[in-house]
Amino acid sequence: MILLSYPTEPESSRTFYSGQQGIQTALIVLAVICIPWMLLGKPIYRIIMNKRRAN
């Protein structure tokens, strides 16, 4: 469960554990970084292999 809008009042906190906000932010950043890596990995690999075969 991702809650990126955390309440400011501590009595109405909806986090399950302390440090949840930091961990969720880190996981979202990691996911955003991995998207281009997953989409471009195979095409870049194929381009490199095709260049090696051509030589």
Secondary structure as the mmCIF struct_conf table of DSSP 4:
data_model
#
loop_
_struct_conf.conf_type_id
_struct_conf.id
_struct_conf.beg_label_comp_id
_struct_conf.beg_label_asym_id
_struct_conf.beg_label_seq_id
_struct_conf.end_label_comp_id
_struct_conf.end_label_asym_id
_struct_conf.end_label_seq_id
BEND BEND1 SER A 5 SER A 5
BEND BEND2 THR A 8 GLU A 9
HELX_RH_3T_P HELX_RH_3T_P1 PRO A 10 SER A 12
BEND BEND3 PHE A 16 TYR A 17
TURN_TY1_P TURN_TY1_P1 SER A 18 GLY A 19
HELX_RH_AL_P HELX_RH_AL_P1 GLN A 20 ALA A 54
#
